[in-house]
């Protein structure tokens, strides 16, 4: 592997950083809101599954 001197390395890093497309403020806000919504929906789903399983087990144990 060829070694580059620090100056060339920094130039390459700057060139790569210039290629980055940064998200707009609106995109960041919308993505954050979507993450919170999906987290809330997932929490509700697993809470409901937990309740159903608990009721099912209670029913099974109470019949025996």
N, C-alpha and C positions, 0 to 999 in steps of 0.2 A: 504494500500500500504506500502510495507516494505521500510525502509530508508536505504541507503548505506552510508558508510562514504566517505569522500572526496577522499581518496586514492583509494578505490575500484571504485569509479566513474571515476576517471582519467584513471585507467587501462581499464575500459570498453570503454571509449571514444577512447583511443589509439587503442584498438582492432578493433573498428568499423572503425576508420580512415584508418587502415591498409587494410581494405577490399575494399576501394575505388579504382576503376580503372580510373586513370586519362587519359584524351585524349592526343594523341601525338600532337606535334606542327603542323604536316601536317593535322591532323583531324580538329584542330581548324581553320586553315587557310581555308580549303575547306568548312567548315560549314559557316564561316563568308562570304566567297564569294557567297555561295548559298543564304544566307539571303539577301545580297545586290541585287543579281539578281532577287530574288522573289519580293523584295520591288520595284524595278524598273519596273518589269512587272505589278505588281499591280497598280502602279501609272499610267502607260501608259493605262492600261485597263480602270480605272476609269476616266481618262481624255477623252478617246474616248467615253465612255458612256455619260459623261457630254456634250460633243460636240453634240452628236446625240440627246440627250434630248433637248438641247438648240435650235438646228435647227428645231426640231419637234414643239416645242412651238412657235417659231418665225413664222413658216409656218401657224400654227393654228391661231395665233393672227392676222397675216397679211391678212388672208382670210376673217375675220369678220370685 
